[in-house]
Structure formats: C-alpha cells, structure tokens
Amino acid sequence: MRLTAHLLAACVLGALVLAPPGAAAQTGTPAAAVLVVRAAALIDGTSAGPRRNVDVLIRGERIAEVYAAGSRPLPAGARLIDLGGATLLPGLIDCHTHVFLQGEVPSAGGYDVQLLKFPASYRAVRAALAARRALEQGFTTIRDVETEGAGYGDVGIKQAINEGYIPGPRMFVVTRAISSTGGYNLEGYAPEIVVPKGAQIVDGPVEARKAAREQLDHGADWIKVYMTHRSWVDSSGALVSQPTLTVEELKAIVDEAHGWRRKVACHAYNGVGLQRALDGGCDSIEHGLDITDAQIAQMVRQGTWLVPTLAVYYYDPEPADTPEGQRDRARVALHGVSFRKALRAGVKIAFGTDVGGFVWSDPIAQEFAREVEFGMTPMQAIQSATSKAAELLDERGQLGVIAPGAYADLAAVAGDPLKDIGELKNVSFVMKNGVVFRNTGAGGN
Ligand SMILES: [Zn+2]
C-alpha cells in the first residue's frame, strides 16, 4: 500500500488505518534497497551553509555517501528519487512532545477529562495518530516527555512503531514522569476523593529513587521530573513558581538515571525550583521561562541543555485583567529575554515544542519562527532540531545529520528555509530509516 497525500489527509481527519504487521516497511521502498535522493540544495545539519545539487546515496537504513548530483553513475539496481528544486534536510527532531495530550481544549473538558473519563484505549489510539502527525510533518525523531496519566502507554506506542504496525517517528520515552505531593494535576477536588495524578508522586529520596528505578525497569529512555508546578505574579509583578522536589530527592533520581546511562529532563520555569534543578544535576531544563544570569552561567559550566518550547505559551492566554492573564503575559514577556540571554551566553539549546499542549493539527514547525524572532539565525534554528537535538539524545552522527553512516532520516521542503523559516511548516518529502513515508512534491516519483 503506497500512502498518498489523500490517504494521509483521511488519516488526519480521524480514519486511522491500522496496517498489518510490517506494512509500514511496505509503504515505500523495501529497507534493503539502494536509493539515490537528488535535490537542488542540501542542509546537512552541521555545516555553516547549504550545498548545491547533491545526490544522497542510501543503502538500506543508512546514508552511504553524499556527492555532487550526477557526478557518479547510478549504482546497479538503485532507484533515483529526484526532488527537483527542493531543499533536503535531516529528519527533524522535537525534544519535547506529548503524544498522549491533544491540546486540552477547555470546552471539551480540558486536561482533567482525559484522566477521569477517557478509556486508555481511546487515548492510545489518539496517541498513535499524534505519532503519525509528527512523521507527516518531517519529525522523524521525538523525545516524548510523559504520558499524563496514561502510565507506560508511550512504551507500547514506541514498540508498535518499531515493529511496523503503525507509522511514527523514532521515540525516546520517559513514561510517567515524577513530581512531589502538591506538585501535579489532578487537583482542586474534595480532599476525601482520591483522583489520579498525571505524574508519579514521590516524597523523600527513597521514594524518588524507587520511582526512577520502576520507570527505567519498564522502558523509560529518559527520566522526566517536575521541579516547578504552579506559577503566579506576586505583588511586585514578578513571576513566582512553586518548587516541587528537593535537591536531595532530585539527586537520588539523577544518580539512579546516570547509573543506567540515562538522562534527566527537568521541567523548571524559574526561581527556587530551577535552582534546585541545576544544583541537583539535571541534564536538560525544559521551558526555562525566567533564567537569571547566574543560572545561565551555571548551565554553561555544567553543560546543561535548554529546551525552550517558546511557541506554546502564545496559545489561549486568559483575560489580561485576571491573575491568570497576568501570569500568562509575564511568562511570554520573560521567556524571550531568557532565550536571548541563554543564546548569547552559549547555552546548548535543543528544539522542543510541547506539541500535545497544543493540538497536533497545528504545525509543529511554528517553533522555528519563534527561535529566529528571539535571535537564532535560520541555520541555528534548523541545527537546534537536527545535530544539536541529536547531541542531547546521545545520537551524534547517527541522527540529525546527512552524512555517511547516519540513519537515512530525511525531510525536504519546496523552498529555501534559510530565506523563510516558515517553509519548514510545509514538508513535502519524508524518509525514515531509508523508507519513503511521504512524497508529495511535484519533482518526486
Ligand atoms: Zn511538556
């Protein structure tokens, strides 16, 4: 079965097609094939500028060679995929996604209804569709940072993708995530009623380490912790965030994860919680809305990554004359300043969006324009979602780069994303693992 644009559109509208085992490998070229992908421009993920008129030779699931277009005869049995005037890039990487969230539309029950009323099977089906949406948009790898009450559901989605039952990106999963009592939803219910929580709740270093062990045992590739929870604007107009885990609790988690050669992603907005995240040894700060100069210096010193997720905070602000509205506006105002300071200081920045926090039908690539707005060059923004993201994932040279030996994960756009970064919202060609998933460009075959 070859996936046409029409069929993809039908899937997006809800008619999920469940393929038989291994069918994903049959939707394009068999994985063992020899392919040459030709394009007028190549952004390889690491070089300072693009290359013109290239052929990318692919053998099986990996890139074999990159050379000037037509400078060598087509290898025997190879198929040429000529993308014409398109710009070819490494498959994109989103380091902060939630396939088990669907935009939390307040009129449809918001966050709580998902945990209280939706069957696990319903959430899993929608997560599978979200994974497909990522791949359609050229995101061939995601780090999915917690299931929001859906337990170890991400491990199953990843397994189904890897076994070819459903299409989707490579997934690095964190499973349940960890926070403290009073540190995560659901909340606001009568104290007599026990409600489910969107994260695993721990108190004390012993419980913290045990939760990390459980999650690693059940398939977590990363550990995700919450270091801040509620936030508000105080009487002086400053953004304040409630801290959650202590340094001792976080150190137990980080020590356990690092022992397994895994890393820890820390949700942290600012203040005490962000400071504890850095002192406790977090590998990546998620969001980092309001980072002080001293904290930025500490991030540089410790090699801590920033995964900023800029665009999501522009969604649905509360009315300006409410406390929540003031909070929403403070978040946006501070975030851009922090991002600029971090960029200037040389903090390592990887692309992340929090998609799922907004609906999967919106473009994931809207984040690139925010990165550029706050000081990145278009090439820096592209590298944040390719070679830099791969470095965060300990996949340097394997993912996020078009070079010999790397996995053949590719995306292409019709125009020049270095002139208009918005081009990345219209990916016309997607290959994962040497298999064409999508090719809607006029120049393709
Ligand atoms: Zn998130």
Residues whose N, C-alpha, C, O or C-beta is under 5 A from the ligand:
A	BS01	ZN	D354
